[in-house]
Amino acid sequence: MNIVVLGAGAIGSLFGALLSKKNNVILIGRTSHVNAINKNGLSIDGKTQLNVNVSAVDSVNSMPFSVDLLIVIVKSYDTKSAIDQAKQIIHDRTVVLSLQNGLDNIKAIEHVVERRQIIAGVTTHGAFFSKPGCIKHTGVGKTVLGELDGESSERIKNIGNIFNLAEIETVVSKNIIKEIWIKAVINSCINPLTAFFGCRNGHLLENPILEKIVENVCEESTSVANAYGIKLSYQDMVNKTKEVIRETSENYSSMLQSVRKGKKTEIDSINGALVNIGRTYSIDVPLNEILVPLVKTFSEQ
Ligand SMILES: NC(=O)c1ccc[n+]([C@@H]2O[C@H](COP(=O)([O-])OP(=O)(O)OC[C@H]3O[C@@H](n4cnc5c(N)ncnc54)[C@H](OP(=O)(O)O)[C@@H]3O)[C@@H](O)[C@H]2O)c1
């Protein structure tokens, strides 16, 4: 399969490296990373040890092949501009996969790509950008892919198989939108609190006041999901959130990492999106509402 990874950062480079063993892969990333890859190959260390010679470019010009699968894996605040730049390589039969976190990526991609061409996914793999050309695989996880309308199409099964053949453990879901919401609800509890308090994920359950705030944010975010038509039980969501916190207790969340680097965060696509959707359905979300500007005090004034 001819695959282009749009946004070769931490997770995009990891998936690109794994997929490149059995597919034609081109990574689109920033110049320093692209130059390092073209000079010394792409190195993955940590849970996966790999050095691959994969093609990498820093701008979307013409591709040497017709793109079958475009994996969009930029941070959610870059989705609109990235997909806009990539539109010249997207043809009628290109499938566009958003593997990102956040609730607004599909809408952003739909500005440029027809909905029938879009599929989505979530992954619990963890990866970290060590330096140009080098990625650390910090956690082995699972990946879920699905058609937006839930159909078990041949193309989604085929892409799932290609991921599994690349040793990216993947299942196909008949309700990928629900999977995206589950991840957003969990992230809405963990990411802003760890970013604001500058703590490891596990600290949220070590402090009873923070644990209570996690439960309250979870209740708000779950109510928004339910109002939107995604049926989730509060008890399930709070259990899942605490399970993720325990499993990742030593980790620093991606939002905290962004704050520490002085970079923009995905807060608008997670808690911000929940606030906007909550408003549409007259659901009160005071905690989500305050978490958005609190996180922005660090990197976006
Ligand atoms: N990392 C993880 O463990 C993980 C796990 C699960 C899900 N996710 C999700 O996956 C998505 C990507 O996360 P990440 O951690 O891999 O982010 P990342 O390391 O920041 O990677 C994104 C890369 O894309 C680059 N980029 C942005 N716009 C571009 C464009 N138009 N053309 C070329 N390159 C462009 C960024 O450059 P700049 O930095 O210069 O903007 C960055 O190098 C997020 O939605 C995240 O929540 C991440």
The ligand as a Tripos MOL2 file, in Angstrom:
@<TRIPOS>MOLECULE
LIG
   48    52     1     0     0
SMALL
NO_CHARGES

@<TRIPOS>ATOM
      1 N1          2.6580   10.8850   21.2000 N.am      1 LIG1
      2 C1          1.8260    9.9980   21.6790 C.2       1 LIG1
      3 O1          2.2090    9.1550   22.4960 O.2       1 LIG1
      4 C2          0.3910    9.9490   21.2060 C.ar      1 LIG1
      5 C3         -0.3800    8.8300   21.5290 C.ar      1 LIG1
      6 C4         -1.6880    8.7570   21.0670 C.ar      1 LIG1
      7 C5         -2.2160    9.7890   20.3250 C.ar      1 LIG1
      8 N2         -1.4570   10.8760   20.0470 N.ar      1 LIG1
      9 C6         -2.0700   11.9430   19.2520 C.3       1 LIG1
     10 O2         -1.4490   11.9480   17.9740 O.3       1 LIG1
     11 C7         -1.3670   13.2830   17.4560 C.3       1 LIG1
     12 C8          0.0890   13.6210   17.1950 C.3       1 LIG1
     13 O3          0.7860   13.5730   18.4350 O.3       1 LIG1
     14 P1          2.3750   13.5650   18.5430 P.3       1 LIG1
     15 O4          2.6910   13.4120   19.9770 O.co2     1 LIG1
     16 O5          2.9420   12.6110   17.5600 O.co2     1 LIG1
     17 O6          2.6750   15.0680   18.0900 O.3       1 LIG1
     18 P2          4.0550   15.6960   17.5560 P.3       1 LIG1
     19 O7          5.2190   14.9220   18.0860 O.co2     1 LIG1
     20 O8          3.9590   17.1600   17.8100 O.co2     1 LIG1
     21 O9          3.9880   15.3810   15.9830 O.3       1 LIG1
     22 C9          3.3350   16.1540   15.0320 C.3       1 LIG1
     23 C10         4.3970   16.6400   14.0660 C.3       1 LIG1
     24 O10         3.7850   17.1760   12.9140 O.3       1 LIG1
     25 C11         4.4730   18.3770   12.5780 C.3       1 LIG1
     26 N3          3.5960   19.1660   11.7190 N.ar      1 LIG1
     27 C12         2.5610   19.9740   12.0520 C.ar      1 LIG1
     28 N4          1.9960   20.4930   10.9450 N.ar      1 LIG1
     29 C13         2.6990   19.9870    9.8970 C.ar      1 LIG1
     30 C14         2.6020   20.1650    8.4910 C.ar      1 LIG1
     31 N5          1.6720   20.9560    7.9470 N.pl3     1 LIG1
     32 N6          3.4800   19.5110    7.6990 N.ar      1 LIG1
     33 C15         4.4300   18.7170    8.2490 C.ar      1 LIG1
     34 N7          4.5700   18.5050    9.5680 N.ar      1 LIG1
     35 C16         3.7100   19.1480   10.3760 C.ar      1 LIG1
     36 C17         4.7960   18.9820   13.9250 C.3       1 LIG1
     37 O11         5.7720   19.9770   13.8260 O.3       1 LIG1
     38 P3          5.8120   21.1790   14.9370 P.3       1 LIG1
     39 O12         6.0840   20.5270   16.2440 O.co2     1 LIG1
     40 O13         6.9340   22.0290   14.4330 O.co2     1 LIG1
     41 O14         4.5040   21.8400   14.8930 O.co2     1 LIG1
     42 C18         5.2870   17.7400   14.6570 C.3       1 LIG1
     43 O15         6.6260   17.4680   14.3500 O.3       1 LIG1
     44 C19        -2.0310   14.1710   18.5380 C.3       1 LIG1
     45 O16        -3.3860   14.3650   18.2440 O.3       1 LIG1
     46 C20        -1.8720   13.3540   19.8080 C.3       1 LIG1
     47 O17        -2.8290   13.6760   20.8040 O.3       1 LIG1
     48 C21        -0.1550   10.9900   20.4680 C.ar      1 LIG1
@<TRIPOS>BOND
     1     1     2 1
     2     2     3 2
     3     2     4 1
     4     4     5 ar
     5     4    48 ar
     6     5     6 ar
     7     6     7 ar
     8     7     8 ar
     9     8     9 1
    10     8    48 ar
    11     9    10 1
    12     9    46 1
    13    10    11 1
    14    11    12 1
    15    11    44 1
    16    12    13 1
    17    13    14 1
    18    14    15 2
    19    14    16 1
    20    14    17 1
    21    17    18 1
    22    18    19 2
    23    18    20 1
    24    18    21 1
    25    21    22 1
    26    22    23 1
    27    23    24 1
    28    23    42 1
    29    24    25 1
    30    25    26 1
    31    25    36 1
    32    26    27 ar
    33    26    35 ar
    34    27    28 ar
    35    28    29 ar
    36    29    30 ar
    37    29    35 ar
    38    30    31 1
    39    30    32 ar
    40    32    33 ar
    41    33    34 ar
    42    34    35 ar
    43    36    37 1
    44    36    42 1
    45    37    38 1
    46    38    39 2
    47    38    40 1
    48    38    41 1
    49    42    43 1
    50    44    45 1
    51    44    46 1
    52    46    47 1
@<TRIPOS>SUBSTRUCTURE
     1 LIG1         1 GROUP 0 **** ****
